[in-house]
Every structure is written in C-alpha cells, then in structure tokens.
C-alpha cells in the first residue's frame, strides 16, 4: 500500500513540476523595435515575436508584461518563474540568471542632434561632453566603464527632450532602437550617430531567467530560439519592424 501511495505522490509531484515549468512570466520594457506595446495593447516587437514563436516550438507558455526596466530586472532576480528581456549579458549579470539567446543585437551608439558639429575620434573624446543615459541600462553601464560620466534619468524617453533642448550633448542608445524611439517619440527631433562604442557582441541581447527556472525549460527554449533564427523566421520578423 505504501508503494502505491509513493507512486501517486510521485505522479502528483511530476504534475506540479510540469505546471510550474509552463507557468512562466516574461517581463520587459518599452524598448522599440525589440519590445513595445502594439496598437492592440499587447506586447509586440522583434524580441517578443521571436520568443512567442520559440515558446510554441518548445511546447511552453508565458505571460508577457511591459514594465519599467529596473522593476522588470528586479522581478527576474527575485521571482523563481520570471524571465526578463531584451537583456544584455555582461559580467555583472552572468551569474544572476540563466540565459537564452542571443535574440537580437543593437550596437551601442552615441547620438547627437543632427545639427550638432560634435565629432569624436574615439569614445574617450566624449568625456568632455554631457552624455545622457537611463537607470539600469547595460549600454549606459558599458559607456560609463569607458570613463565617460553619464547624466542618468529614470526613463530613456526623458533623454529626448533633454537632447532637443541642449541639456545633454550626446545620448547613449542602440543603433536601431535609438532612431526608432526618436521617430516615435521625438516630436520632430533629428539625430545622427556620432560613434559606436564597443564590439557588436557587447550589444547582444537575451532572455535572462531567474535561476529557479528549470534547466530543461532553459534547454528547450534555447533550442527553439536557435531554430527560429536558423530557419529564417527571425529575419522575417525583423523586416516587419524596419
């Protein structure tokens, strides 16, 4: 009788594990064109669609929520069923998460107003200018490590009126995401890239999962993301947001 009970308990436990494995929560920020709120109110974007396709292929599901970046990052650090994207994989974060991807890449770039005469021979030349970034952003962290002092704000959208008004001279953003954000929110602001900072691999972005997410789930999602990229689906998704 005891062995039957044990088997029943094992079956129940396996069922619970399966439920926990599928009850994932993905959190992200408004970082177009990779993650953003669509016209229908749902979260969309290149990274989002890649992950949605990967979830289907892996036989998994996840609820997706758009939040301020620092809050999203903190949730993924503290809650066992939460993953955050699109997250840069750097040395400080490496052991805090389990990683899936890369999903996308977006070269770290310093932008100026289009009418600016700023020219930089190297990133170090930016030290004499006022450079804007936002709290919790790994791109900003990378630039700061080059010895460039940053003027940080809670939300990246606050940097656009500051750049337009000349309260900052340069803005840290992605080569793709910066112009996309300006076209959507810039109120006529025109920008130009001044210099790229770092190697392209420094700007690869991933899904970063709490260590409590099962290794089997991580493996399935990594395999699925790889398949999405290898069969051309990721490229087709990207072209929708050009």
Buried (B, 14 or more C-beta within 10 A) or exposed (E): EEEEEEEEEEEEEEEEEEEBBBEBBBBBBBBBBBBBEEEEEEBBBBBBBBBBBBBEBBEBEBEBEBBBBBEBBBBBBEEEBBBBBBBBBEEEBEEEBBBBBBBBBBBBBBBBBEEBEBEBEEBEBBEEBBBBBBEBBBBBBBBBEBEBEBBBBEEBBEBBBBBBEEEBBBBBBBBBBBBBBBEEBBEEBEBEBBBBBBEEEBBBBBBBBBEEBBEEBBEBBBBBBBBBBEEEBBEEBBEEBE
